[in-house]
Amino acid sequence: MQKSLLENPRLATLAVVLGMIVFALDLLTPMGVAIPMLYSGLVLLGLWAPHPRFTIITTIMATAFSILGSFVSPPGGVDWIGITNRLMALLLLWVTAILVLRHKHVEQTTKILHGLLPICAWCKKIRDDEGYWKRLEDYMEQHTEAHFTHGMCTECAAKFESTPAAERLPKTSG
């Protein structure tokens, strides 16, 4: 289910206000001052956004403000320093956006178990939220992205090898 970009209107409002403040500072300072670096804070708001598109939109908005600011900032400073600062700010914006998007992707694809898991001390089954006891493997596969394969540790392999073959066979009821 897709979440709305405006699911958190406070965050959207904060992004607009922060963007306007940084743009106003950009308009008041000469081009050589590295004010556009502050737009990275706008992009970092994407960490709290409900949808990754928020990060892309804020990065595009910050890029546009930074480019616009280079044309309307008061003259002053050395031109090549101003241009270099703008290019570094744009690089910082997009690298920050990529890192935020990567973090959001990892956050969405990783399931983490929290809290205490009631586990049987004898058979190692786990009690789920409905009160049913499930094998550890089944529970973990349902609640995480983990899948299990089975092997035998060296201690159990040694015990298995020392057990007579007749005792290794499963007991049949009946």
C-alpha positions as CSV (number, residue, x, y, z in Angstrom):
1,M,0.0,0.0,0.0
2,Q,1.5,3.3,-1.1
3,K,1.7,6.1,1.6
4,S,0.7,9.6,0.7
5,L,3.5,12.1,0.4
6,L,1.6,14.4,2.7
7,E,0.9,11.8,5.3
8,N,3.0,13.9,7.7
9,P,2.0,17.5,7.0
10,R,4.3,18.8,9.8
11,L,7.3,17.4,8.0
12,A,6.2,18.9,4.7
13,T,5.6,22.3,6.3
14,L,9.0,22.0,8.0
15,A,10.7,21.3,4.7
16,V,9.0,24.3,3.0
17,V,9.9,26.6,5.9
18,L,13.5,25.3,6.1
19,G,13.9,25.7,2.3
20,M,12.6,29.3,2.4
21,I,15.0,30.2,5.3
22,V,18.0,28.8,3.5
23,F,16.9,30.5,0.2
24,A,16.5,33.8,2.0
25,L,20.0,33.4,3.5
26,D,21.3,32.6,0.1
27,L,19.7,35.8,-1.3
28,L,21.4,37.9,1.4
29,T,24.9,36.5,1.0
30,P,27.4,36.8,-1.8
31,M,27.7,33.9,-4.2
32,G,31.1,32.8,-2.8
33,V,29.6,31.9,0.6
34,A,28.7,28.3,0.9
35,I,25.1,28.8,2.1
36,P,23.7,26.2,-0.3
37,M,25.4,23.5,1.7
38,L,22.6,24.1,4.3
39,Y,20.1,22.6,1.8
40,S,21.4,19.2,2.8
41,G,19.4,19.6,6.0
42,L,16.3,19.8,3.9
43,V,17.2,16.5,2.2
44,L,18.0,14.8,5.5
45,L,14.3,15.4,6.5
46,G,13.7,12.5,4.2
47,L,14.8,10.2,6.9
48,W,11.6,10.9,8.8
49,A,9.4,11.0,5.7
50,P,6.8,8.2,5.2
51,H,7.7,7.8,1.5
52,P,11.0,7.9,-0.3
53,R,9.6,10.3,-2.9
54,F,9.8,13.0,-0.3
55,T,13.6,12.9,-0.5
56,I,13.6,13.1,-4.2
57,I,11.2,16.1,-4.2
58,T,13.1,18.0,-1.5
59,T,16.4,17.3,-3.3
60,I,15.0,18.6,-6.6
61,M,13.6,21.7,-4.8
62,A,16.9,22.3,-3.0
63,T,18.8,21.9,-6.4
64,A,16.5,24.4,-8.0
65,F,16.8,26.9,-5.1
66,S,20.6,26.6,-5.2
67,I,20.8,27.2,-9.0
68,L,18.3,30.1,-8.7
69,G,20.3,31.5,-5.8
70,S,23.5,31.6,-7.9
71,F,21.7,34.0,-10.4
72,V,20.1,36.3,-7.8
73,S,22.7,36.4,-5.0
74,P,24.3,39.7,-4.5
75,P,27.7,40.1,-6.3
76,G,30.8,39.6,-4.3
77,G,33.5,37.1,-3.8
78,V,35.6,35.4,-6.5
79,D,33.5,33.9,-9.3
80,W,35.4,30.6,-9.5
81,I,35.0,30.0,-5.7
82,G,31.3,30.8,-5.9
83,I,30.8,28.3,-8.8
84,T,32.9,25.7,-7.1
85,N,30.9,26.1,-3.9
86,R,27.6,25.7,-5.8
87,L,28.8,22.6,-7.6
88,M,30.0,21.1,-4.3
89,A,26.6,22.0,-2.7
90,L,24.8,20.2,-5.6
91,L,27.1,17.2,-5.2
92,L,26.5,17.1,-1.4
93,L,22.7,17.4,-2.0
94,W,22.6,14.4,-4.4
95,V,25.0,12.2,-2.4
96,T,22.9,12.9,0.7
97,A,19.8,12.0,-1.2
98,I,21.3,8.8,-2.4
99,L,22.3,7.8,1.1
100,V,18.9,8.7,2.5
101,L,17.2,6.7,-0.2
102,R,19.5,3.7,0.4
103,H,18.8,3.9,4.1
104,K,15.0,4.0,3.5
105,H,15.3,1.0,1.2
106,V,17.2,-1.0,3.8
107,E,14.7,0.1,6.4
108,Q,11.8,-1.1,4.3
109,T,13.3,-4.4,3.4
110,T,14.6,-5.4,6.9
111,K,12.3,-6.9,9.4
112,I,13.6,-6.7,13.0
113,L,12.2,-8.6,15.9
114,H,11.8,-6.5,19.1
115,G,11.1,-7.4,22.6
116,L,11.1,-10.8,24.4
117,L,10.2,-14.0,22.6
118,P,8.6,-16.7,24.8
119,I,10.5,-19.9,24.0
120,C,10.1,-23.4,25.4
121,A,13.1,-24.3,27.5
122,W,12.8,-28.0,26.4
123,C,11.8,-28.1,22.7
124,K,12.8,-24.5,21.7
125,K,9.4,-23.7,20.2
126,I,8.3,-20.1,20.3
127,R,4.8,-19.0,21.4
128,D,3.3,-16.5,18.9
129,D,0.9,-13.7,19.6
130,E,-2.1,-16.0,19.3
131,G,-0.7,-18.4,21.9
132,Y,0.3,-21.2,19.5
133,W,3.7,-22.9,19.8
134,K,5.6,-22.9,16.6
135,R,9.0,-24.3,15.6
136,L,11.7,-21.7,15.8
137,E,12.4,-22.0,12.1
138,D,8.7,-21.4,11.2
139,Y,8.4,-18.5,13.5
140,M,11.5,-16.8,12.2
141,E,10.5,-17.3,8.6
142,Q,7.1,-15.7,9.2
143,H,8.4,-12.7,11.1
144,T,11.7,-12.0,9.3
145,E,13.2,-12.4,5.9
146,A,15.4,-15.2,7.1
147,H,15.2,-18.7,5.6
148,F,16.8,-21.7,7.3
149,T,18.9,-24.6,6.1
150,H,19.8,-27.4,8.4
151,G,23.2,-28.9,9.2
152,M,24.9,-30.4,12.1
153,C,27.4,-28.9,14.5
154,T,30.6,-30.8,15.3
155,E,29.4,-31.7,18.8
156,C,26.1,-33.2,17.6
157,A,27.9,-34.9,14.7
158,A,30.2,-36.6,17.2
159,K,27.2,-37.7,19.3
160,F,25.4,-38.9,16.2
161,E,28.4,-40.9,15.1
162,S,28.9,-42.5,18.5
163,T,25.2,-43.5,18.8
164,P,24.4,-47.1,17.6
165,A,22.5,-47.1,14.2
166,A,19.5,-48.8,15.7
167,E,19.0,-45.8,18.1
168,R,19.4,-43.2,15.4
169,L,16.1,-44.3,13.7
170,P,13.0,-42.3,14.6
171,K,10.7,-43.9,17.1
172,T,7.4,-45.0,15.5
173,S,4.3,-45.0,17.6
174,G,2.1,-48.0,17.3
